[in-house]
Amino acid sequence: MRTRRILGLALAAATLVGVSAFGAAGAGAASSPDISRDECTAAGGQVVARPYAGYVCAMPDGTSQPVT
């Protein structure tokens, strides 16, 4: 009985660790990397100032990325 409880706790802990790692990897993949001003204009984008949020590169397809 004690062995089952220990194995159950170990399985639960491993599941939580696996879900946490998957969530962190997904969040990293979903976030877009910063782009420089030169890269923005070279890609056909326009650098736009946002109040209290810095600058973003507005691309022609409607997406935007933070500018470094």
C-alpha positions in Angstrom: 0.0 0.0 0.0 2.8 2.4 0.9 4.6 1.6 -2.4 1.4 2.5 -4.4 1.2 5.9 -2.6 4.8 6.7 -3.3 4.5 5.7 -7.0 1.3 7.8 -7.3 3.1 10.8 -5.8 6.1 10.3 -8.1 3.8 10.0 -11.2 1.9 13.2 -10.2 5.1 15.1 -9.7 6.5 13.9 -13.0 3.2 14.9 -14.8 3.4 18.4 -13.3 7.0 18.9 -14.3 6.2 17.7 -17.8 3.2 20.1 -18.2 5.3 23.0 -16.8 8.1 22.3 -19.3 5.6 22.0 -22.2 3.9 25.3 -21.2 7.2 27.1 -21.0 8.3 25.8 -24.4 5.0 26.8 -25.9 5.2 30.3 -24.5 8.7 30.7 -25.7 7.7 29.6 -29.2 4.7 31.9 -29.3 6.5 35.0 -28.4 8.1 36.8 -31.3 11.7 37.9 -31.1 12.7 41.6 -31.2 13.7 43.2 -34.5 16.0 46.1 -35.2 14.9 49.3 -37.0 17.0 48.4 -40.0 15.6 44.9 -40.2 12.1 46.3 -39.9 12.5 48.7 -42.8 14.3 46.1 -44.9 11.4 43.8 -44.5 8.9 46.5 -45.7 7.7 47.4 -42.2 7.3 50.8 -40.5 8.6 51.7 -37.1 5.7 53.0 -35.0 5.9 54.7 -31.5 3.4 53.4 -28.9 2.7 55.6 -25.9 4.3 54.1 -22.7 5.2 50.9 -24.6 8.2 51.9 -26.8 8.4 51.2 -30.5 7.0 48.4 -32.7 7.6 47.3 -36.2 4.2 47.3 -38.1 4.5 44.8 -40.9 2.4 45.1 -44.1 0.5 41.8 -43.2 -0.8 43.4 -40.0 1.5 41.8 -37.5 3.8 43.8 -35.2 7.0 43.1 -33.3 8.9 45.0 -30.6 11.8 47.0 -31.9 15.2 46.9 -30.0 
